[in-house]
Amino acid sequence: MDVIVVGSGIVGASTAYHLCKKGIATLLVETNHTGQATQAGTGVIHPWPFPRDTPADWDFKLAAATHLPHLMNELDQDGHPPGYEITGSLSVQTQGSRSAFELMDSLSRREGFETMGHVHRLGPGQARELFPLLNEHDQGVHIEGGARLDGALARHALLEAAQERGLHLRAGQAHLLWENQRVSGVQVGDEHLRAPVTVVAAGAWSAQLLSPTGVQLPLFPVRGQMAHFTLPGQQTRTWPGVRFGDHDFHALAFAPNHVATSGTRRPEAGFTHQATVTELSQLLDTALQTMPGLGQACLSRTRVGFRPATHDGHQLLGPLQDAPGVLIATGLDSQGLTLGPFQGKVAAQLALGEPTGLDLAPLRPDRPTQAP
């Protein structure tokens, strides 16, 4: 093998796809951890940077915003529908709608933001016309280029397309092989699988994988609990995604009559995979406060996932000085479905020694950080 990828979430699947597309002999290890963020994620796609972002984050997000629709169209044209659809997005807030509009409108006019499309300010009642569950007097901003992505479908599409291009798969718990002062591959069961480069894209479990080498990644799991609803008699396919600025809360509609919410945040929970009554109660309270029209909906299911978070809030992307032979690609927290496909592309470029056109030094996984 030329490259081994550990992790089959959106980042690992994208890495494998971009490698196989170039004819690189690639093996992907499916670790199948319970609570994988890709499977649980809501799927609101709003990739564009904001003025508060660092220069490295700004450039990365802008490139990701351009890359994502091209990749999704490529998969679709190849016969692997990825569950991606541009539906527009709403930013709803009780105050400051004018300043929010001015910010988004000014960004949409800048070079590199073409995928954002038109930005419209919505007065009272107009937001509800687009997303009927909202409060009658809600106002906000509509961003034409906002989209939704089904993480499970996108992952499946990437893996199928990669397999058609020669991807090898293994399922099981991976352990890094440490030989001659470097990582030489992985052990899965009784198999020793070797390659010059191993990409660790195992999400929140990446730190555990690296720990035996003596490397302590500044990464930890954040448990999130999401809720899904069905609305009998409603047709939700054309509804936009919604961000509630006053609550740091999101909602996303799927066909034919489903709505999903963003999740709670429990960094203290570790890898405890359980849906708690307290978290569900908080989630439902926020959902009803922001979307009173949910009052007659049916709670169809809850999901629990573990987001890979970092101590400084920035992703981990690049090589490790103390573990030659390894590349790290993780740490996207709640933006995994938005930025993960592009992080996978960049990881593939790094594995091949290709230029990325980005300043990745501030994102190196062994940069100095301080634990909270």
Secondary structure, 3 states (H helix, E strand, C coil): CCEEEECCCHHHHHHHHHHHHCCCCEEEEECCCCCEHHHHCCCEECCCCCCCCCHHHHHHHHHHHHHHHHHHHHHHHCCCCCCEEECCEEEEECCCHHHHHHHHHHHHCCCCCHHHCCEEEECCCHHHHHCCCCCCCCEEEEECCCEEECHHHHHHHHHHHHHHCCCEEEECCEEEEEECCEEEEEEECCEEEECCEEEECCHHHHHHHHHHHCCCCCEEEEEEEEEEEECCCCCCCCCCEEEECCCCEEEEEECCCEEEECCCCEHHHCCCCCCCHHHHHHHHHHHHHHCHHHHHCEEEEEEEEEEEEECCCCCEEEECCCCCCEEEEECCHHHHHHHHHHHHHHHHHHHCCCCCCCCCHHHCCCCCCCCC
